[in-house]
Amino acid sequence: ASNPLNRSWGCLLSLGLLFVILGGLGLWMVVGLTIASVLLIGVLLLIAGVSQLIDVLGSKKWQWKGMMNHAIIAVLYLICGGIFIYDPVLASTFITALIAWVLIIIGVVRISMAFALRALSGWGWLLLGGITAIVLGVLILVQWPLSGLWVLGLFIAIELMVTGWTYIFMSLMLKQNV
């Protein structure tokens, strides 16, 4: 009972295998996975926008000082959700550009942090992480806007596979400890 991983190793192994298979399928169809993920985000944004709009319309007029801001946020959610559903390729292109720039900024910050901490052992890992983030961001931007069709799907597929392998190794560790 004191083991935080007190669970059936077989269930965890099955879950890991499922994630690896799903990640493999995702790698096989990265464009489809990208479009599907953008459509899902669009649907979620629409649901959030409608929910907020219902809240705004259902409350007493101007009872709350932030009511107008709440209404603006609801409309922005609806607009973004509509754009994501109307043109998922355009949305994925913009999301991909945003991801690329965020990676570059993260890389610059990590490199800066590495040099600030270079007196400590292991600072080179921060430097390597920063360089890697910048390289990934630049590689995405070099192929932009075409990278908008595959980057999101690739990232999701890789995440599924890494999670799956993590679960598989955890289940094997659990089996040895049983």
N, C-alpha and C positions, 0 to 999 in steps of 0.2 A: 504493500500500500504506500510505502514511502518513495517508491520509484516514480519519478514524474512521467516516465514513459511506460507506465503500467497498463499495457494494452496487448492485444493479440498481435504477435509479430506477423502472422499470416495476413491479417487485414491490412496492416501497414504495407506489406510487400505487394499485395494486390493493388492497393491504391497507387503505390509507386510505379508498378508496371502500367497501370492505366494512364498515369500522367506521362510516362515516357512514350507510350503509343500515341496519345493525343498530341504531344509535342512533335513526334515524328510526322504525324498527319499534317500538323500545322506547318512544318518545314516544307512539306510537299505542296502545300497550297497557301503560301504566304500572302498572295494578293487577296484571295478570298477571305482569309483570316483578318487581314487589315480592314477590308470593307465591312465584314461582319462586326468587328469590334467598333468601328466608327458608327455603324447603324445602331448598335446597342447603346453607345454613349448618347446618340441623338435621341433615342427613345427615352432614356433616363432623364435627359435634360428637359424633354417635353413634359414628362410626368412631374418633374420638380417645378417647372414653370406653371403648369396648370394648377398644381397643389398650392403654390404660393399665390397665384391669382385668385383662386377660390377663397383663400384666407383673407386676402385684401378686400375682395368684394363682399365677403360675409361679415366683416367687422363693421362697427359703426363708423360712419364717415369721420375721418380726421381725428379720431379719438386718440390715436397714437402718433407722436411726432414723426416717427420714422415710416409712416404709412406710404408716403410718396416714394421713398427709397425702396421700400419693399416691393411696390408695384413696378418700379423700374427694373429691379433685379428679376422679377417674374417675367417681364417682357423680354429681357435679355436672354434668359434661359430659353424662352419659347423661340426666339429668333435663332439662337445658336443651334438648338435642337432641330429646328426646321431646316437650317442649312445643312447640318450633318446628315439628315435623312434625304433631303433633296439632291445633294451632290456630295456623296461620301468620299469621292476621289479628291475633290477640292479640299474637303475638311482634313483628310488624311495627309494631304500635301502640306497644309499649314501646321498641323500637329507635328509632322516630321521635322519641319524647319525649326519649330520651337524646341523640340527635343535636341536637335543638333546644336543650337545655340546654348541651351542649358548645359549640355555636355562640355562645350568649350569653356563656358564660364566656370563650371565645376572644376575642370582641369586647371584653369589658371589659378583658382583659389587653392587647390591642392598643392600645386607647385609652389605657390607663395608660402603656404603653411609648411611645406617640406623644408624650404630654405630657412624659415624662421625656427624650425626644430632640428636643424642639422647637427646640433650638438648631441642629440639623443640617438641611440642606436635604433635602427629601423626607419630612419627618416627617408631612406632610399625607396622604401615601399610607397610612401606618400608621393614621392616624385614620380615613380613609375605609374602609379594610379592616375596622377594628373596628366602625364604625357599620353597615357592610353585614352583617357577621356577626350583630350583635345584631338587626337588622331581619329577617334571614332566620330566625333562631331564634324571634323573636316571631311572625312570620307562620306558622310551622309550629305553634307552640303555640296560636295563636288558632283554628286549624282542627282542633286535636287533639280527639278521637281519629280523626276522618275522615282527617286528613292521613297517618295511618299506612298508609292504603291506597295512596297514590300517591307519597309523598316518596322512598322508597328506589328505586322504579322510575324516577322522574324523574331522580334523581341519577345512577343507572347509565346511563340513556340519554344524558344530557348528557355524562357522562365519555366514553362511546363516540364521540359526535359530535366532541367536542373533540380526542380522540386521533386520530380519522380525519382531521379537517382539518389537524392538525399533520403527520401522515404525508403528506398530499397536498401541503402546502406544502414539506415537506422534499424530496419526490420531485421537485417542479418545480425546486427549487434545485439538486438533484443533476443534473438533466437539463441545466440551463444550464451547469454546470461540466464536463460531459463533453466 
